[in-house]
Amino acid sequence: MFTLNERLKADTIEVGCLELSLLLLMNDRSLPWLILVPEREGINEIDELSTAERSVLIEEISCVSGVIRELYHPVKINVGALGNLVSQLHVHVIGRFPKDRAWPGPIWGTGPIVAYGTDELNEVSAKIRASLKGWLK
């Protein structure tokens, strides 16, 4: 049975489920930041997924990157699966801009995080879902 890590649960909002992964929105309105969490219990690294699951994950990363590109037009999309603080396998997909708080360095640990308001969160989530065109279960 799949259980989402408590830190991921606290820092994100669930957008929906893809074929393999739970799609989360980082609760930080300063960047378009989505997180894919393969719904497999006890998996910490990409190489622990089956060959077929790895292929699906790559396609989901590509899809989510396209959604960020379509909605936000970033100059760069960062994709990372660090796992230093949360060992459960999860992949960050982040749109980056020359004027964001950490450019050109990594975003992790740069704060301050600016949480979404309720109305904005509902609007952003709806736009992401609409852009996923058939990818959501």
N, C-alpha and C positions, 0 to 999 in steps of 0.2 A: 504494500500500500504506500502510495506517494504522500510525503509530508513536506511542506514548504518550510525551509529554515525560518526561525523566528525573527532574525534580523532582516531578512528579505521581506518577510511579512510586514514588519514594522515600517520599513522604508519605502514601500511601494504600494501601488494600487493595481489590482488585477484587471487586465483589459480583456482577456479571453484565453481560449485554448486552441493551439494549433495541432497539427497531427502528432507531434512528439512533445512539444513544449508548452508550458504555461507562459503566457506573455504578460509581463508586468511593466508598468510605467513608474519610473523613479519619481517620487514625490518631490521634484525639484523643477520648478517652472523656468529656471534660468537656462536650461538646455533641453533639447529633445533627447530623451534618454530612456530607452527601452531595454528590458532584460528578458532573455529567454532562459527558462529553467526546464530542462528535459524532465519529464514526469517519470523518473526512474529512481526508485529508492536505493540509497547507498552508493550512488555514483558521484565521484568527486572529480574525475578527469575525463576528457574527451575520449581518450583511448579505451576507456572502460565501456563505452557504448559499442554496440555491434556495428559491423560495417554498414548495414542498411540504415541504422539509426544515425550514424555519422553523416551519411549522405542526406538524410532528411534534415538534420540540424544545419548543414551548410545551406540548403535551400531555404530554410526558415530565416537564417541570418541574412541571406540575399534579399528575401522578401521584405523583412523588417527594415533593412537598409534602404530599400526602394521607397518604402512608406515615409521614412524620415526625409529622404531626398525630395520626394514629391510634396510633402507638407511644409518643409522648413528651408529647403535649398541651402544646406550647409556647404562650406568649402571643402570639408573633409568629414568622413565618417570613421570613427574609431571603433574597433571591435576588439574586445578582450575578455578572456576567461582567467582572471588572476587567482581568485580563491584563497588569498592570504588571510582574509578576515572571516570569510564564509566558505567553508570547504565544499559545500554542496555545489555540484556543477551548475554554473549559470554563466551566461554570455551577455556582456554589456554591449549595446549598440548605441553609440552616442554621436549626435550631430555636433560638429565643432565649427566655431567661427573665430576670426581674428580678434574680435572684441570680447570673447567669453573670458571668464575669470581666471583661467589657467593657460590660455593660449600662449605659446605653442606647446607647453608642457602637458603632462598627464593631468586629468581632472581630479583623480582620486585624492581625497584629503585636503582639497583647497578651500572648501566652504566659502562663505556661508551658503547653506542650502535655503532656497526660498520655496516654501510649500505652496502648492496650488490652493486657490480658493475653491469652494464647492462648485460654483457655476462654471468656472474655467476648467476645472477637472472634468466635469461632465461633458463640456464642449470638446475638449482635447481627446478624451476617451472615445467619444462618438466619431470624431474625425478619423482617428486611427482605425477604429472598427470598420468604418465605411471604406477606407483605403485598402483594407485587407481582402476585399473582393473574393469571397469564396475560400479563403484560407482558414477562417475560424470554423471550429466544429459546432 
